[in-house]
Amino acid sequence: MRDRELRDPLLDIAIGPALLHAASRSGSRGAPPVLRLYRPAPTVAFSGRDCASAGIANAAAAARSRGFVPVRRGAGGRAVAYHRGALCVDHVSQDGAQKTSIAERFALFGALYRDALLGLGIEAATVGEVPGEYCPGEYSVNDGHGHKLIGTAQRLVPGAWMFSAVVVVGDPDPLRDVLEAVYRELSLDWDPATVGAIDRAVPGVGQQDVERALVAAHATISAPVSEPLPESVVELALGRADRHRVPEG
């Protein structure tokens, strides 16, 4: 589903887990996967580990001072930043008859996103951690020249899972700026030069090009539903949004 609404980041970050909760509680096993793509408002998503750090209050303040809303996410290792120049993806599915492992899903989706970038013209796109990247991960996807373009994470609950990705399409400079400030407050070492964007690797590629590539890529492994976001899921997310607030200090 293409989620076209520009929502408050606290609600946006809560919708994925709400979809996951709904899939887990559904009595209809074999229900189709749900694919949600949306363009977010400027956001810094902190991990639980970040939120337990001594510098979290200052890090959140640094994000706000640069126009980014701090939120707490449910999956992933370290803080990530995104804005309207990015696409966020949540793929939610019930467990199938043959369950896949966490590592298998990371490998599957990493290859899926790499192939999407190859199709967009990024000829050296590859899966793997770029030395010094923000929120480092074995299954990040990069341009082959030291720039991270896609970060991935997943979350599991009984009977269902969610695989999420942040795809930076354009305008990486504000992301680099806010991450420099946030990581400094969290006392984390990294290399700001690793922040990349798809349109820096292939000039002229836009949001719609990337969205079409992602939808086509996901269609190769499943047939996700395309209906509008159910109001019941939005209501559930509203009731759970406070779980995603960052500690104020």
C-alpha positions in Angstrom: 0.0 0.0 0.0 1.2 3.5 -0.8 0.6 5.5 2.3 0.4 9.0 1.0 -0.4 10.9 4.2 2.2 13.0 6.0 1.7 12.0 9.6 3.3 12.9 12.9 6.4 10.8 13.2 5.2 9.2 16.5 2.2 7.9 14.7 4.2 6.8 11.6 6.6 4.8 13.7 3.7 3.1 15.5 1.8 1.9 12.4 4.3 -0.8 11.4 4.1 -2.5 14.9 0.3 -2.1 14.7 0.2 -3.9 11.4 2.5 -6.6 12.9 0.2 -6.9 16.0 -2.9 -7.2 13.7 -1.2 -9.9 11.7 -0.2 -11.8 14.8 -3.7 -11.7 16.3 -5.4 -12.6 13.0 -7.1 -16.0 13.1 -6.8 -16.4 9.4 -3.4 -18.0 8.7 -2.3 -17.6 5.2 -3.5 -14.0 5.0 -1.6 -12.0 2.3 1.5 -10.0 3.4 1.1 -6.2 3.8 3.6 -3.9 2.1 3.5 -0.3 3.3 5.6 2.4 1.7 5.6 6.0 2.9 7.5 9.3 2.7 8.2 10.4 6.3 8.5 13.7 7.9 12.0 14.5 9.3 12.6 11.9 12.0 15.5 10.5 14.0 14.5 7.0 15.1 16.5 5.9 18.2 16.9 2.3 19.2 16.2 0.9 22.7 19.9 0.8 23.2 20.2 4.5 22.3 17.3 5.4 24.7 19.2 3.7 27.6 22.3 5.8 26.8 23.4 8.6 29.1 23.3 11.1 26.2 19.8 10.4 24.9 18.2 13.6 26.2 20.9 15.7 24.6 20.7 13.6 21.4 17.0 14.1 21.2 17.3 17.8 21.7 20.0 18.0 19.0 17.6 16.3 16.6 14.7 18.7 17.5 17.0 21.7 17.0 17.6 20.6 13.4 13.9 20.1 12.7 13.8 16.3 13.2 11.4 14.6 15.5 13.0 12.1 17.9 11.1 8.7 18.2 11.9 5.3 19.6 11.7 2.5 17.2 11.1 -1.2 17.9 13.9 -2.8 15.9 17.4 -2.0 14.8 20.7 -1.2 16.4 21.5 2.5 16.4 19.9 5.9 15.5 18.8 6.5 11.9 17.6 9.7 10.3 15.2 10.1 7.4 13.0 12.8 5.9 10.8 13.5 2.8 13.8 12.5 0.6 13.5 8.9 1.8 11.1 6.0 1.5 10.3 3.9 4.5 9.2 0.3 3.9 7.4 -2.1 6.2 6.7 -5.6 4.9 4.5 -7.5 7.4 3.7 -11.2 7.0 2.4 -14.1 9.0 4.6 -17.1 9.4 4.2 -19.5 6.5 4.1 -23.3 6.6 7.9 -23.2 6.3 9.3 -20.6 8.7 12.3 -18.7 7.7 15.0 -17.7 10.1 16.1 -14.2 10.9 19.3 -14.6 9.0 17.5 -16.1 6.0 15.1 -13.1 5.9 18.0 -10.6 6.1 19.8 -12.3 3.3 16.6 -12.5 1.2 15.6 -8.9 1.6 19.2 -7.6 1.3 19.4 -9.3 -2.1 16.0 -8.0 -3.0 17.0 -4.4 -2.3 20.4 -4.8 -4.0 18.7 -6.0 -7.1 16.3 -3.1 -7.1 19.3 -0.7 -7.0 21.0 -2.6 -9.8 17.8 -2.2 -11.8 17.9 1.6 -11.1 21.4 1.8 -12.6 23.6 1.5 -9.5 25.9 -1.0 -11.1 28.1 -1.6 -8.1 25.3 -2.0 -5.5 26.1 -4.6 -2.9 24.9 -5.9 0.4 27.2 -5.4 3.4 28.4 -3.0 6.0 30.3 0.1 4.9 33.1 0.8 7.4 32.1 3.6 9.6 28.4 3.7 8.5 25.7 5.0 10.8 23.6 2.2 12.4 26.0 -0.5 11.0 24.5 -3.7 9.8 25.7 -6.8 7.9 22.7 -6.4 5.6 22.8 -2.7 4.8 22.8 -2.0 1.1 25.4 0.4 -0.4 26.4 1.8 -3.7 29.7 -0.1 -3.8 31.7 3.1 -3.3 31.4 3.6 0.5 27.9 5.1 0.7 25.1 3.5 2.6 21.8 3.8 0.8 19.4 1.4 2.5 19.3 0.3 6.2 17.3 -2.8 7.2 15.8 -4.2 10.4 13.2 -6.8 11.4 10.9 -7.5 14.3 9.3 -10.7 15.3 6.2 -11.6 17.4 4.4 -14.9 17.8 3.0 -15.9 14.4 4.2 -12.9 12.4 7.2 -10.8 11.4 8.0 -7.4 10.0 10.9 -6.5 7.8 11.6 -2.7 7.6 13.9 -0.6 5.4 14.8 3.0 5.1 15.8 3.9 1.6 17.5 7.3 1.1 16.5 8.6 -2.3 17.8 12.1 -2.2 18.9 15.2 -0.1 21.4 13.4 2.2 23.0 16.5 3.6 20.5 17.2 6.3 20.7 13.6 7.4 24.4 13.8 7.7 24.2 17.0 9.7 21.6 15.7 12.2 23.4 12.3 12.6 26.7 14.1 13.3 25.0 16.0 16.2 23.1 13.0 17.5 26.0 10.5 17.3 28.3 13.1 19.1 25.8 13.2 22.0 25.6 9.4 22.1 29.4 9.2 22.0 29.3 7.0 18.9 32.1 6.9 16.4 31.2 6.8 12.7 32.2 8.4 9.4 29.7 11.0 8.1 31.0 10.5 4.5 29.2 7.2 4.5 25.7 8.9 4.2 24.6 8.5 0.6 21.5 8.8 -1.6 20.3 7.0 -4.7 20.1 10.2 -6.8 23.7 11.0 -6.0 24.7 7.6 -7.4 22.3 7.9 -10.4 21.4 11.5 -11.1 17.8 12.0 -12.3 16.3 9.0 -10.4 13.3 10.2 -8.4 11.0 9.0 -5.7 8.5 7.5 -8.1 11.3 5.5 -9.9 12.5 4.1 -6.6 8.9 3.4 -5.4 8.1 1.4 -8.6 11.4 -0.5 -8.2 10.6 -1.5 -4.6 7.1 -2.5 -5.4 8.3 -4.7 -8.3 11.0 -6.2 -6.1 8.6 -7.2 -3.4 6.2 -8.7 -6.0 8.9 -11.2 -6.8 8.6 -12.9 -3.4 5.0 -12.3 -2.5 1.7 -10.7 -3.5 1.2 -8.0 -0.9 -2.2 -6.4 -0.5 -2.7 -2.9 -2.0 -5.8 -1.7 -0.1 -5.7 1.6 1.9 -4.3 1.5 5.4 -7.2 0.2 7.6 -8.6 2.7 10.0 -8.5 0.1 12.7 -4.7 -0.1 12.3 -4.4 3.7 12.6 -6.5 3.7 15.7 -4.4 0.9 17.2 -1.2 2.8 16.4 -2.6 5.9 18.0 -3.2 4.0 21.2 0.4 2.7 21.1 2.2 5.9 20.0 3.4 6.8 23.5 5.5 3.6 23.5 7.7 5.3 20.9 8.4 8.5 22.8 12.1 9.2 23.6 13.1 9.8 27.2 13.3 13.5 28.0 16.0 13.1 30.6 
